[in-house]
Amino acid sequence: MSTSRRQFLTRSTLAGAAVATGAAPALGATSAAAKPAILGGKPVHTGGWQAWPTWKAEWEGEMLKVCRSGKWNQAAGGAVADFQRRWAELMGASRCLATSSGTTALITALHVVGVDAGDEVIVSPYTFIASYNAILAHKALPVLADTDPTTLNIDPASIASRITDRTRALLPVHIFGLPCDMDPVNAVARTRGLRVVEDACQAWLAEYKGRKCGTLGELGCFSFQQSKHIPAGEGGAITGMDGDLVDRCDSYHNCGRSVGNFKGSGFFTRGSNFRLTQFQGVVLLQQVDKLVAETARRREAAAYLNERLARIPGITPVRVPENSRGVYHLYPVRYEATGFNGLSRDVFLKALNAEGIPASSVYKEQYFDGIFDEVIASRGFQRLFPAERLKAFRASFAELKGNRATCAQVVALPQTVLLADRPALDRVVEAFARLQAQSAALVAAKLKA
Ligand SMILES: Cc1ncc(COP(=O)(O)O)c(C=O)c1O
């Protein structure tokens, strides 16, 4: 382990949590002894969780105004421009550009920092597939750094060995809205002359050392897709501190038109249509205050769960860097079967779901799923990269030990669970504790995942 990584681990705190004591949670003996629902017992939680997204009747007036105005596209300024100003202000960014999705925000930002066909971009492997796809859209190679299983984010110490003379940029991801350790990422970029785009698509209002995620690299990208904390069905944004870079993004997302200080090579330069509509702008504007209030609630709930779940053998909360705060698009913990008499993570998840607690394993080692075999076999990539480079790229997946451990350990609850009241959060803890107490019986039942 490198010095910087060691220092990071020492300095890190458990996302606002007490350190695991190994002691049993405060759980009534009767509840711990109760038969798990998957073995025919009564589920810990019934009645479900908050539906998502939510809509308020008081938002309808503003939406109707847009419908009746006939000014539906971004050119009208209106709600899209207002949202851009509001989002930049909230993020502490100098500018914000709204886009049609998080994916198109990433494609745009990568173009603007100069990612081109035949380049390489180093990316966190533990992410939604769109992070890889945005790089592939430029016919560039997404080179996978490793994951730190204690943070679920990119292990900064794994970046340097992945740099080649084709590397153009780094694409760290703040996964689940947990800030990744950006200082060492930016330091590598500075010393090796690389550009940095943040995938903050799950990290609205997350903070790293007092600054908002999405303002720590050169450009930061957000998603407002249906499941997100501030959803518009689809939608995205790019934030930046350098207005000229954001002008370039604006141009690229608007068919390559000249924008602000960016004149391109005449009236049009290369670009696409990645614009947001006014309907989406209105929906986003209405939800800003709600996002701020709900983020506080999610943080409080996550700290509460961290403190209690850390007492259960086999469950470890996730670390965030010091002086940093996550926003929990999902609430993850690490599950180790050794604390559960060898009960597999997937059977544990099934048993947890049977208790009425929604949870999933989220991302797997998706680079083995065929996407990169297709890339390597494609005419375009074969023209752009030497065969030995593509072979070494494929072989490098076997080195991703931290990511393999991460994919095998994560158990994550949806963000809506964090919006529930205290008694419901206590039932979440109770379900984990019950399954731990009953893990020998669950193993003996030989359940299939
Ligand atoms: C980490 C990450 N990156 C990129 C994206 C892409 O965003 P969108 O779905 O808005 O295109 C998402 C969306 O789920 C995401 O979670």
PDBQT file of the ligand as one rigid body, heavy atoms in Angstrom, charges set to zero:
ROOT
HETATM    1  C1  LIG A 501     -22.305   7.029 -12.093  1.00  0.00    +0.000 C 
HETATM    2  C2  LIG A 501     -23.183   7.386 -13.251  1.00  0.00    +0.000 A 
HETATM    3  N1  LIG A 501     -22.627   7.897 -14.346  1.00  0.00    +0.000 NA
HETATM    4  C3  LIG A 501     -23.354   8.244 -15.412  1.00  0.00    +0.000 A 
HETATM    5  C4  LIG A 501     -24.732   8.093 -15.421  1.00  0.00    +0.000 A 
HETATM    6  C5  LIG A 501     -25.488   8.449 -16.650  1.00  0.00    +0.000 C 
HETATM    7  O1  LIG A 501     -26.540   9.311 -16.396  1.00  0.00    +0.000 OA
HETATM    8  P1  LIG A 501     -27.866   9.274 -17.312  1.00  0.00    +0.000 P 
HETATM    9  O2  LIG A 501     -28.620   8.037 -16.954  1.00  0.00    +0.000 OA
HETATM   10  O3  LIG A 501     -28.582  10.521 -16.924  1.00  0.00    +0.000 OA
HETATM   11  O4  LIG A 501     -27.418   9.278 -18.710  1.00  0.00    +0.000 OA
HETATM   12  C6  LIG A 501     -25.368   7.571 -14.298  1.00  0.00    +0.000 A 
HETATM   13  C7  LIG A 501     -26.817   7.379 -14.283  1.00  0.00    +0.000 C 
HETATM   14  O5  LIG A 501     -27.364   6.499 -13.714  1.00  0.00    +0.000 OA
HETATM   15  C8  LIG A 501     -24.579   7.193 -13.182  1.00  0.00    +0.000 A 
HETATM   16  O6  LIG A 501     -25.135   6.676 -12.107  1.00  0.00    +0.000 OA
ENDROOT
TORSDOF 0
